[in-house]
């Protein structure tokens, strides 16, 4: 089934182009994934940079969380002695 769902670029509003589609089995469900990109390569590059920046920020937060947890565990352990 080919669907033509409108998928405009969040930055420029141009219709995003489908780079590839693939299906994968997740549990018992067959899911279809679609990789899209903005037809404007400069625009897509900015989006990629933003995604990367968000990912980096999220990883930093996760790392900090894990570290805080570790520090708390250490404090608790030393408080017991
Ligand atoms: Zn765009």
PDB file of the backbone (N, CA, C, O) and the ligand in Angstrom, with CONECT records:
HET     ZN  A 101       1
ATOM      1  N   UNK A   1       0.848  -1.200   0.000  1.00  0.00           N
ATOM      2  CA  UNK A   1       0.000   0.000   0.000  1.00  0.00           C
ATOM      3  C   UNK A   1       0.879   1.244   0.000  1.00  0.00           C
ATOM      4  O   UNK A   1       1.688   1.442   0.906  1.00  0.00           O
ATOM      5  N   UNK A   2       0.721   2.050  -0.987  1.00  0.00           N
ATOM      6  CA  UNK A   2       1.481   3.288  -1.031  1.00  0.00           C
ATOM      7  C   UNK A   2       0.646   4.443  -0.501  1.00  0.00           C
ATOM      8  O   UNK A   2      -0.431   4.742  -1.018  1.00  0.00           O
ATOM      9  N   UNK A   3       1.148   5.067   0.510  1.00  0.00           N
ATOM     10  CA  UNK A   3       0.410   6.198   1.061  1.00  0.00           C
ATOM     11  C   UNK A   3       1.116   7.490   0.673  1.00  0.00           C
ATOM     12  O   UNK A   3       2.341   7.549   0.565  1.00  0.00           O
ATOM     13  N   UNK A   4       0.329   8.488   0.475  1.00  0.00           N
ATOM     14  CA  UNK A   4       0.901   9.788   0.139  1.00  0.00           C
ATOM     15  C   UNK A   4       0.526  10.794   1.215  1.00  0.00           C
ATOM     16  O   UNK A   4      -0.187  11.769   0.980  1.00  0.00           O
ATOM     17  N   UNK A   5       1.039  10.510   2.405  1.00  0.00           N
ATOM     18  CA  UNK A   5       0.770  11.417   3.516  1.00  0.00           C
ATOM     19  C   UNK A   5       1.720  12.612   3.391  1.00  0.00           C
ATOM     20  O   UNK A   5       2.926  12.453   3.198  1.00  0.00           O
ATOM     21  N   UNK A   6       1.156  13.784   3.504  1.00  0.00           N
ATOM     22  CA  UNK A   6       1.968  14.985   3.418  1.00  0.00           C
ATOM     23  C   UNK A   6       2.939  15.039   4.596  1.00  0.00           C
ATOM     24  O   UNK A   6       2.555  14.831   5.746  1.00  0.00           O
ATOM     25  N   UNK A   7       4.186  15.318   4.291  1.00  0.00           N
ATOM     26  CA  UNK A   7       5.206  15.351   5.322  1.00  0.00           C
ATOM     27  C   UNK A   7       6.123  16.545   5.085  1.00  0.00           C
ATOM     28  O   UNK A   7       7.266  16.391   4.657  1.00  0.00           O
ATOM     29  N   UNK A   8       5.603  17.739   5.371  1.00  0.00           N
ATOM     30  CA  UNK A   8       6.415  18.934   5.090  1.00  0.00           C
ATOM     31  C   UNK A   8       7.590  19.075   6.049  1.00  0.00           C
ATOM     32  O   UNK A   8       7.544  18.628   7.195  1.00  0.00           O
ATOM     33  N   UNK A   9       8.627  19.701   5.549  1.00  0.00           N
ATOM     34  CA  UNK A   9       9.805  19.970   6.362  1.00  0.00           C
ATOM     35  C   UNK A   9       9.433  20.947   7.482  1.00  0.00           C
ATOM     36  O   UNK A   9       8.715  21.920   7.254  1.00  0.00           O
ATOM     37  N   UNK A  10       9.928  20.677   8.685  1.00  0.00           N
ATOM     38  CA  UNK A  10       9.589  21.537   9.823  1.00  0.00           C
ATOM     39  C   UNK A  10      10.213  22.920   9.698  1.00  0.00           C
ATOM     40  O   UNK A  10       9.725  23.881  10.294  1.00  0.00           O
ATOM     41  N   UNK A  11      11.283  23.022   8.931  1.00  0.00           N
ATOM     42  CA  UNK A  11      11.966  24.310   8.811  1.00  0.00           C
ATOM     43  C   UNK A  11      11.436  25.152   7.660  1.00  0.00           C
ATOM     44  O   UNK A  11      11.079  26.314   7.851  1.00  0.00           O
ATOM     45  N   UNK A  12      11.383  24.562   6.448  1.00  0.00           N
ATOM     46  CA  UNK A  12      11.054  25.373   5.275  1.00  0.00           C
ATOM     47  C   UNK A  12       9.673  25.061   4.696  1.00  0.00           C
ATOM     48  O   UNK A  12       9.171  25.807   3.854  1.00  0.00           O
ATOM     49  N   UNK A  13       9.061  23.969   5.140  1.00  0.00           N
ATOM     50  CA  UNK A  13       7.723  23.646   4.675  1.00  0.00           C
ATOM     51  C   UNK A  13       7.669  22.917   3.349  1.00  0.00           C
ATOM     52  O   UNK A  13       6.585  22.588   2.868  1.00  0.00           O
ATOM     53  N   UNK A  14       8.828  22.658   2.747  1.00  0.00           N
ATOM     54  CA  UNK A  14       8.862  21.902   1.496  1.00  0.00           C
ATOM     55  C   UNK A  14       8.517  20.456   1.782  1.00  0.00           C
ATOM     56  O   UNK A  14       8.811  19.931   2.856  1.00  0.00           O
ATOM     57  N   UNK A  15       7.884  19.816   0.802  1.00  0.00           N
ATOM     58  CA  UNK A  15       7.542  18.398   0.967  1.00  0.00           C
ATOM     59  C   UNK A  15       8.828  17.577   1.058  1.00  0.00           C
ATOM     60  O   UNK A  15       9.694  17.654   0.187  1.00  0.00           O
ATOM     61  N   UNK A  16       8.935  16.793   2.128  1.00  0.00           N
ATOM     62  CA  UNK A  16      10.155  16.005   2.316  1.00  0.00           C
ATOM     63  C   UNK A  16      10.174  14.813   1.357  1.00  0.00           C
ATOM     64  O   UNK A  16       9.132  14.240   1.038  1.00  0.00           O
ATOM     65  N   UNK A  17      11.344  14.463   0.917  1.00  0.00           N
ATOM     66  CA  UNK A  17      11.476  13.342  -0.018  1.00  0.00           C
ATOM     67  C   UNK A  17      11.834  12.070   0.755  1.00  0.00           C
ATOM     68  O   UNK A  17      12.544  12.104   1.761  1.00  0.00           O
ATOM     69  N   UNK A  18      11.315  10.949   0.247  1.00  0.00           N
ATOM     70  CA  UNK A  18      11.575   9.664   0.886  1.00  0.00           C
ATOM     71  C   UNK A  18      12.906   9.115   0.390  1.00  0.00           C
ATOM     72  O   UNK A  18      13.095   8.894  -0.806  1.00  0.00           O
ATOM     73  N   UNK A  19      13.804   8.905   1.307  1.00  0.00           N
ATOM     74  CA  UNK A  19      15.109   8.350   0.943  1.00  0.00           C
ATOM     75  C   UNK A  19      15.020   6.839   0.823  1.00  0.00           C
ATOM     76  O   UNK A  19      15.507   6.240  -0.136  1.00  0.00           O
ATOM     77  N   UNK A  20      14.391   6.243   1.816  1.00  0.00           N
ATOM     78  CA  UNK A  20      14.220   4.788   1.778  1.00  0.00           C
ATOM     79  C   UNK A  20      13.120   4.372   2.739  1.00  0.00           C
ATOM     80  O   UNK A  20      12.821   5.066   3.711  1.00  0.00           O
ATOM     81  N   UNK A  21      12.531   3.234   2.446  1.00  0.00           N
ATOM     82  CA  UNK A  21      11.561   2.643   3.353  1.00  0.00           C
ATOM     83  C   UNK A  21      11.967   1.205   3.610  1.00  0.00           C
ATOM     84  O   UNK A  21      12.513   0.534   2.734  1.00  0.00           O
ATOM     85  N   UNK A  22      11.702   0.751   4.789  1.00  0.00           N
ATOM     86  CA  UNK A  22      11.997  -0.636   5.097  1.00  0.00           C
ATOM     87  C   UNK A  22      11.026  -1.118   6.163  1.00  0.00           C
ATOM     88  O   UNK A  22      10.438  -0.330   6.904  1.00  0.00           O
ATOM     89  N   UNK A  23      10.880  -2.409   6.216  1.00  0.00           N
ATOM     90  CA  UNK A  23       9.992  -2.970   7.224  1.00  0.00           C
ATOM     91  C   UNK A  23      10.815  -3.778   8.219  1.00  0.00           C
ATOM     92  O   UNK A  23      11.842  -4.366   7.882  1.00  0.00           O
ATOM     93  N   UNK A  24      10.342  -3.787   9.418  1.00  0.00           N
ATOM     94  CA  UNK A  24      11.024  -4.542  10.457  1.00  0.00           C
ATOM     95  C   UNK A  24       9.986  -5.181  11.358  1.00  0.00           C
ATOM     96  O   UNK A  24       8.908  -4.632  11.588  1.00  0.00           O
ATOM     97  N   UNK A  25      10.333  -6.335  11.854  1.00  0.00           N
ATOM     98  CA  UNK A  25       9.429  -7.021  12.775  1.00  0.00           C
ATOM     99  C   UNK A  25       9.761  -6.584  14.198  1.00  0.00           C
ATOM    100  O   UNK A  25      10.875  -6.775  14.686  1.00  0.00           O
ATOM    101  N   UNK A  26       8.764  -5.996  14.844  1.00  0.00           N
ATOM    102  CA  UNK A  26       8.929  -5.603  16.231  1.00  0.00           C
ATOM    103  C   UNK A  26       7.939  -6.433  17.028  1.00  0.00           C
ATOM    104  O   UNK A  26       6.739  -6.161  17.029  1.00  0.00           O
ATOM    105  N   UNK A  27       8.455  -7.450  17.707  1.00  0.00           N
ATOM    106  CA  UNK A  27       7.573  -8.404  18.349  1.00  0.00           C
ATOM    107  C   UNK A  27       6.839  -9.165  17.271  1.00  0.00           C
ATOM    108  O   UNK A  27       7.455  -9.843  16.449  1.00  0.00           O
ATOM    109  N   UNK A  28       5.511  -9.053  17.271  1.00  0.00           N
ATOM    110  CA  UNK A  28       4.733  -9.722  16.232  1.00  0.00           C
ATOM    111  C   UNK A  28       4.216  -8.732  15.201  1.00  0.00           C
ATOM    112  O   UNK A  28       3.564  -9.107  14.227  1.00  0.00           O
ATOM    113  N   UNK A  29       4.521  -7.463  15.433  1.00  0.00           N
ATOM    114  CA  UNK A  29       4.023  -6.431  14.529  1.00  0.00           C
ATOM    115  C   UNK A  29       5.054  -6.120  13.451  1.00  0.00           C
ATOM    116  O   UNK A  29       6.254  -6.038  13.715  1.00  0.00           O
ATOM    117  N   UNK A  30       4.564  -5.951  12.253  1.00  0.00           N
ATOM    118  CA  UNK A  30       5.432  -5.573  11.150  1.00  0.00           C
ATOM    119  C   UNK A  30       5.311  -4.069  10.977  1.00  0.00           C
ATOM    120  O   UNK A  30       4.250  -3.554  10.627  1.00  0.00           O
ATOM    121  N   UNK A  31       6.399  -3.380  11.224  1.00  0.00           N
ATOM    122  CA  UNK A  31       6.369  -1.928  11.135  1.00  0.00           C
ATOM    123  C   UNK A  31       7.109  -1.451   9.897  1.00  0.00           C
ATOM    124  O   UNK A  31       8.129  -2.016   9.501  1.00  0.00           O
ATOM    125  N   UNK A  32       6.580  -0.413   9.305  1.00  0.00           N
ATOM    126  CA  UNK A  32       7.233   0.186   8.148  1.00  0.00           C
ATOM    127  C   UNK A  32       7.901   1.483   8.576  1.00  0.00           C
ATOM    128  O   UNK A  32       7.264   2.379   9.129  1.00  0.00           O
ATOM    129  N   UNK A  33       9.162   1.558   8.316  1.00  0.00           N
ATOM    130  CA  UNK A  33       9.910   2.768   8.623  1.00  0.00           C
ATOM    131  C   UNK A  33      10.182   3.541   7.346  1.00  0.00           C
ATOM    132  O   UNK A  33      10.387   2.956   6.283  1.00  0.00           O
ATOM    133  N   UNK A  34      10.182   4.830   7.459  1.00  0.00           N
ATOM    134  CA  UNK A  34      10.481   5.671   6.310  1.00  0.00           C
ATOM    135  C   UNK A  34      11.539   6.688   6.701  1.00  0.00           C
ATOM    136  O   UNK A  34      11.416   7.378   7.713  1.00  0.00           O
ATOM    137  N   UNK A  35      12.560   6.769   5.898  1.00  0.00           N
ATOM    138  CA  UNK A  35      13.601   7.750   6.130  1.00  0.00           C
ATOM    139  C   UNK A  35      13.388   8.882   5.134  1.00  0.00           C
ATOM    140  O   UNK A  35      13.458   8.674   3.922  1.00  0.00           O
ATOM    141  N   UNK A  36      13.131  10.065   5.642  1.00  0.00           N
ATOM    142  CA  UNK A  36      12.878  11.192   4.753  1.00  0.00           C
ATOM    143  C   UNK A  36      13.898  12.299   4.965  1.00  0.00           C
ATOM    144  O   UNK A  36      14.559  12.376   6.001  1.00  0.00           O
ATOM    145  N   UNK A  37      14.005  13.135   3.974  1.00  0.00           N
ATOM    146  CA  UNK A  37      14.913  14.266   4.070  1.00  0.00           C
ATOM    147  C   UNK A  37      14.320  15.446   3.331  1.00  0.00           C
ATOM    148  O   UNK A  37      13.507  15.297   2.419  1.00  0.00           O
ATOM    149  N   UNK A  38      14.749  16.623   3.751  1.00  0.00           N
ATOM    150  CA  UNK A  38      14.311  17.829   3.052  1.00  0.00           C
ATOM    151  C   UNK A  38      14.999  17.880   1.687  1.00  0.00           C
ATOM    152  O   UNK A  38      16.185  17.565   1.588  1.00  0.00           O
ATOM    153  N   UNK A  39      14.278  18.269   0.638  1.00  0.00           N
ATOM    154  CA  UNK A  39      14.919  18.360  -0.683  1.00  0.00           C
ATOM    155  C   UNK A  39      16.017  19.414  -0.735  1.00  0.00           C
ATOM    156  O   UNK A  39      16.891  19.381  -1.602  1.00  0.00           O
ATOM    157  N   UNK A  40      15.956  20.340   0.201  1.00  0.00           N
ATOM    158  CA  UNK A  40      16.983  21.373   0.290  1.00  0.00           C
ATOM    159  C   UNK A  40      18.107  20.846   1.188  1.00  0.00           C
ATOM    160  O   UNK A  40      17.931  20.735   2.401  1.00  0.00           O
ATOM    161  N   UNK A  41      19.247  20.527   0.600  1.00  0.00           N
ATOM    162  CA  UNK A  41      20.314  19.880   1.369  1.00  0.00           C
ATOM    163  C   UNK A  41      20.863  20.779   2.479  1.00  0.00           C
ATOM    164  O   UNK A  41      21.270  20.290   3.533  1.00  0.00           O
ATOM    165  N   UNK A  42      20.873  22.096   2.241  1.00  0.00           N
ATOM    166  CA  UNK A  42      21.340  23.012   3.277  1.00  0.00           C
ATOM    167  C   UNK A  42      20.404  22.996   4.482  1.00  0.00           C
ATOM    168  O   UNK A  42      20.830  23.027   5.636  1.00  0.00           O
ATOM    169  N   UNK A  43      19.101  22.948   4.162  1.00  0.00           N
ATOM    170  CA  UNK A  43      18.084  22.901   5.206  1.00  0.00           C
ATOM    171  C   UNK A  43      18.208  21.590   5.991  1.00  0.00           C
ATOM    172  O   UNK A  43      18.142  21.581   7.220  1.00  0.00           O
ATOM    173  N   UNK A  44      18.386  20.495   5.265  1.00  0.00           N
ATOM    174  CA  UNK A  44      18.520  19.193   5.909  1.00  0.00           C
ATOM    175  C   UNK A  44      19.749  19.147   6.808  1.00  0.00           C
ATOM    176  O   UNK A  44      19.742  18.509   7.861  1.00  0.00           O
ATOM    177  N   UNK A  45      20.788  19.823   6.383  1.00  0.00           N
ATOM    178  CA  UNK A  45      22.034  19.851   7.163  1.00  0.00           C
ATOM    179  C   UNK A  45      21.794  20.540   8.511  1.00  0.00           C
ATOM    180  O   UNK A  45      22.287  20.093   9.547  1.00  0.00           O
ATOM    181  N   UNK A  46      21.026  21.641   8.477  1.00  0.00           N
ATOM    182  CA  UNK A  46      20.707  22.361   9.707  1.00  0.00           C
ATOM    183  C   UNK A  46      19.899  21.456  10.640  1.00  0.00           C
ATOM    184  O   UNK A  46      20.128  21.419  11.849  1.00  0.00           O
ATOM    185  N   UNK A  47      18.941  20.721  10.041  1.00  0.00           N
ATOM    186  CA  UNK A  47      18.117  19.802  10.827  1.00  0.00           C
ATOM    187  C   UNK A  47      18.987  18.713  11.453  1.00  0.00           C
ATOM    188  O   UNK A  47      18.827  18.381  12.628  1.00  0.00           O
ATOM    189  N   UNK A  48      19.902  18.166  10.667  1.00  0.00           N
ATOM    190  CA  UNK A  48      20.806  17.138  11.179  1.00  0.00           C
ATOM    191  C   UNK A  48      21.621  17.670  12.357  1.00  0.00           C
ATOM    192  O   UNK A  48      21.803  16.992  13.368  1.00  0.00           O
ATOM    193  N   UNK A  49      22.107  18.907  12.196  1.00  0.00           N
ATOM    194  CA  UNK A  49      22.887  19.521  13.265  1.00  0.00           C
ATOM    195  C   UNK A  49      22.056  19.682  14.528  1.00  0.00           C
ATOM    196  O   UNK A  49      22.533  19.450  15.639  1.00  0.00           O
ATOM    197  N   UNK A  50      20.786  20.088  14.336  1.00  0.00           N
ATOM    198  CA  UNK A  50      19.894  20.269  15.480  1.00  0.00           C
ATOM    199  C   UNK A  50      19.637  18.940  16.188  1.00  0.00           C
ATOM    200  O   UNK A  50      19.643  18.863  17.416  1.00  0.00           O
ATOM    201  N   UNK A  51      19.409  17.885  15.382  1.00  0.00           N
ATOM    202  CA  UNK A  51      19.163  16.561  15.944  1.00  0.00           C
ATOM    203  C   UNK A  51      20.382  16.095  16.738  1.00  0.00           C
ATOM    204  O   UNK A  51      20.264  15.541  17.832  1.00  0.00           O
ATOM    205  N   UNK A  52      21.541  16.333  16.161  1.00  0.00           N
ATOM    206  CA  UNK A  52      22.781  15.935  16.807  1.00  0.00           C
ATOM    207  C   UNK A  52      22.984  16.699  18.120  1.00  0.00           C
ATOM    208  O   UNK A  52      23.401  16.129  19.128  1.00  0.00           O
ATOM    209  N   UNK A  53      22.680  18.006  18.086  1.00  0.00           N
ATOM    210  CA  UNK A  53      22.821  18.835  19.280  1.00  0.00           C
ATOM    211  C   UNK A  53      21.888  18.357  20.383  1.00  0.00           C
ATOM    212  O   UNK A  53      22.269  18.296  21.552  1.00  0.00           O
ATOM    213  N   UNK A  54      20.652  18.015  19.995  1.00  0.00           N
ATOM    214  CA  UNK A  54      19.672  17.517  20.965  1.00  0.00           C
ATOM    215  C   UNK A  54      20.140  16.200  21.564  1.00  0.00           C
ATOM    216  O   UNK A  54      20.027  15.972  22.769  1.00  0.00           O
ATOM    217  N   UNK A  55      20.670  15.333  20.698  1.00  0.00           N
ATOM    218  CA  UNK A  55      21.132  14.015  21.126  1.00  0.00           C
ATOM    219  C   UNK A  55      22.290  14.166  22.110  1.00  0.00           C
ATOM    220  O   UNK A  55      22.345  13.494  23.140  1.00  0.00           O
ATOM    221  N   UNK A  56      23.210  15.062  21.767  1.00  0.00           N
ATOM    222  CA  UNK A  56      24.367  15.294  22.622  1.00  0.00           C
ATOM    223  C   UNK A  56      23.923  15.816  23.984  1.00  0.00           C
ATOM    224  O   UNK A  56      24.430  15.391  25.022  1.00  0.00           O
ATOM    225  N   UNK A  57      22.965  16.746  23.963  1.00  0.00           N
ATOM    226  CA  UNK A  57      22.470  17.337  25.198  1.00  0.00           C
ATOM    227  C   UNK A  57      21.811  16.266  26.075  1.00  0.00           C
ATOM    228  O   UNK A  57      22.015  16.220  27.288  1.00  0.00           O
ATOM    229  N   UNK A  58      21.007  15.400  25.419  1.00  0.00           N
ATOM    230  CA  UNK A  58      20.308  14.349  26.139  1.00  0.00           C
ATOM    231  C   UNK A  58      21.308  13.377  26.777  1.00  0.00           C
ATOM    232  O   UNK A  58      21.131  12.922  27.907  1.00  0.00           O
ATOM    233  N   UNK A  59      22.356  13.080  26.015  1.00  0.00           N
ATOM    234  CA  UNK A  59      23.376  12.163  26.523  1.00  0.00           C
ATOM    235  C   UNK A  59      24.100  12.774  27.714  1.00  0.00           C
ATOM    236  O   UNK A  59      24.430  12.085  28.680  1.00  0.00           O
ATOM    237  N   UNK A  60      24.343  14.080  27.629  1.00  0.00           N
ATOM    238  CA  UNK A  60      24.997  14.780  28.738  1.00  0.00           C
ATOM    239  C   UNK A  60      24.152  14.698  30.000  1.00  0.00           C
ATOM    240  O   UNK A  60      24.664  14.455  31.092  1.00  0.00           O
ATOM    241  N   UNK A  61      22.838  14.908  29.832  1.00  0.00           N
ATOM    242  CA  UNK A  61      21.916  14.847  30.969  1.00  0.00           C
ATOM    243  C   UNK A  61      21.901  13.441  31.562  1.00  0.00           C
ATOM    244  O   UNK A  61      21.925  13.266  32.780  1.00  0.00           O
ATOM    245  N   UNK A  62      21.860  12.438  30.676  1.00  0.00           N
ATOM    246  CA  UNK A  62      21.850  11.042  31.128  1.00  0.00           C
ATOM    247  C   UNK A  62      23.123  10.702  31.895  1.00  0.00           C
ATOM    248  O   UNK A  62      23.081  10.034  32.928  1.00  0.00           O
ATOM    249  N   UNK A  63      24.245  11.169  31.377  1.00  0.00           N
ATOM    250  CA  UNK A  63      25.534  10.925  32.019  1.00  0.00           C
ATOM    251  C   UNK A  63      25.564  11.572  33.405  1.00  0.00           C
ATOM    252  O   UNK A  63      26.041  10.981  34.374  1.00  0.00           O
ATOM    253  N   UNK A  64      25.040  12.807  33.475  1.00  0.00           N
ATOM    254  CA  UNK A  64      25.017  13.536  34.734  1.00  0.00           C
ATOM    255  C   UNK A  64      24.118  12.818  35.750  1.00  0.00           C
ATOM    256  O   UNK A  64      24.460  12.687  36.925  1.00  0.00           O
ATOM    257  N   UNK A  65      22.962  12.359  35.260  1.00  0.00           N
ATOM    258  CA  UNK A  65      22.021  11.630  36.118  1.00  0.00           C
ATOM    259  C   UNK A  65      22.680  10.393  36.724  1.00  0.00           C
ATOM    260  O   UNK A  65      22.580  10.134  37.923  1.00  0.00           O
ATOM    261  N   UNK A  66      23.354   9.641  35.859  1.00  0.00           N
ATOM    262  CA  UNK A  66      24.014   8.406  36.290  1.00  0.00           C
ATOM    263  C   UNK A  66      25.093   8.717  37.317  1.00  0.00           C
ATOM    264  O   UNK A  66      25.275   7.985  38.290  1.00  0.00           O
ATOM    265  N   UNK A  67      25.813   9.830  37.082  1.00  0.00           N
ATOM    266  CA  UNK A  67      26.888  10.239  37.977  1.00  0.00           C
ATOM    267  C   UNK A  67      26.320  10.656  39.340  1.00  0.00           C
ATOM    268  O   UNK A  67      26.851  10.288  40.388  1.00  0.00           O
ATOM    269  N   UNK A  68      25.232  11.430  39.300  1.00  0.00           N
ATOM    270  CA  UNK A  68      24.577  11.872  40.533  1.00  0.00           C
ATOM    271  C   UNK A  68      24.122  10.680  41.357  1.00  0.00           C
ATOM    272  O   UNK A  68      24.274  10.656  42.579  1.00  0.00           O
ATOM    273  N   UNK A  69      23.561   9.689  40.669  1.00  0.00           N
ATOM    274  CA  UNK A  69      23.066   8.483  41.321  1.00  0.00           C
ATOM    275  C   UNK A  69      24.217   7.749  42.004  1.00  0.00           C
ATOM    276  O   UNK A  69      24.099   7.265  43.130  1.00  0.00           O
ATOM    277  N   UNK A  70      25.318   7.686  41.290  1.00  0.00           N
ATOM    278  CA  UNK A  70      26.514   7.023  41.800  1.00  0.00           C
ATOM    279  C   UNK A  70      27.031   7.747  43.043  1.00  0.00           C
ATOM    280  O   UNK A  70      27.399   7.126  44.040  1.00  0.00           O
ATOM    281  N   UNK A  71      27.047   9.093  42.952  1.00  0.00           N
ATOM    282  CA  UNK A  71      27.525   9.903  44.068  1.00  0.00           C
ATOM    283  C   UNK A  71      26.652   9.710  45.301  1.00  0.00           C
ATOM    284  O   UNK A  71      27.142   9.615  46.426  1.00  0.00           O
ATOM    285  N   UNK A  72      25.338   9.654  45.056  1.00  0.00           N
ATOM    286  CA  UNK A  72      24.393   9.461  46.151  1.00  0.00           C
ATOM    287  C   UNK A  72      24.582   8.097  46.813  1.00  0.00           C
ATOM    288  O   UNK A  72      24.523   7.960  48.035  1.00  0.00           O
ATOM    289  N   UNK A  73      24.810   7.100  45.967  1.00  0.00           N
ATOM    290  CA  UNK A  73      25.023   5.741  46.470  1.00  0.00           C
ATOM    291  C   UNK A  73      26.279   5.694  47.329  1.00  0.00           C
ATOM    292  O   UNK A  73      26.320   5.020  48.358  1.00  0.00           O
ATOM    293  N   UNK A  74      27.304   6.421  46.889  1.00  0.00           N
ATOM    294  CA  UNK A  74      28.570   6.480  47.632  1.00  0.00           C
ATOM    295  C   UNK A  74      28.348   7.153  48.985  1.00  0.00           C
ATOM    296  O   UNK A  74      28.839   6.684  50.012  1.00  0.00           O
ATOM    297  N   UNK A  75      27.603   8.257  48.972  1.00  0.00           N
ATOM    298  CA  UNK A  75      27.314   8.986  50.201  1.00  0.00           C
ATOM    299  C   UNK A  75      26.552   8.116  51.185  1.00  0.00           C
ATOM    300  O   UNK A  75      26.857   8.084  52.377  1.00  0.00           O
ATOM    301  N   UNK A  76      25.550   7.405  50.661  1.00  0.00           N
ATOM    302  CA  UNK A  76      24.751   6.505  51.494  1.00  0.00           C
ATOM    303  C   UNK A  76      25.625   5.410  52.090  1.00  0.00           C
ATOM    304  O   UNK A  76      25.503   5.065  53.265  1.00  0.00           O
ATOM    305  N   UNK A  77      26.494   4.881  51.269  1.00  0.00           N
ATOM    306  CA  UNK A  77      27.382   3.807  51.711  1.00  0.00           C
ATOM    307  C   UNK A  77      28.314   4.287  52.813  1.00  0.00           C
ATOM    308  O   UNK A  77      28.562   3.577  53.788  1.00  0.00           O
ATOM    309  N   UNK A  78      28.833   5.520  52.643  1.00  0.00           N
ATOM    310  CA  UNK A  78      29.761   6.039  53.641  1.00  0.00           C
ATOM    311  C   UNK A  78      29.029   6.463  54.911  1.00  0.00           C
ATOM    312  O   UNK A  78      29.605   6.442  55.999  1.00  0.00           O
ATOM    313  N   UNK A  79      27.773   6.842  54.775  1.00  0.00           N
ATOM    314  CA  UNK A  79      26.978   7.241  55.936  1.00  0.00           C
ATOM    315  C   UNK A  79      26.682   6.047  56.843  1.00  0.00           C
ATOM    316  O   UNK A  79      26.498   6.190  58.052  1.00  0.00           O
ATOM    317  N   UNK A  80      26.644   4.896  56.239  1.00  0.00           N
ATOM    318  CA  UNK A  80      26.339   3.679  57.007  1.00  0.00           C
ATOM    319  C   UNK A  80      27.511   3.286  57.911  1.00  0.00           C
ATOM    320  O   UNK A  80      27.323   2.685  58.968  1.00  0.00           O
ATOM    321  N   UNK A  81      28.733   3.641  57.469  1.00  0.00           N
ATOM    322  CA  UNK A  81      29.905   3.245  58.246  1.00  0.00           C
ATOM    323  C   UNK A  81      30.135   4.133  59.467  1.00  0.00           C
ATOM    324  O   UNK A  81      31.087   3.917  60.216  1.00  0.00           O
TER     325      UNK A  81
HETATM  326 ZN    ZN A 101      13.570  22.108   4.754  1.00  0.00          ZN
END
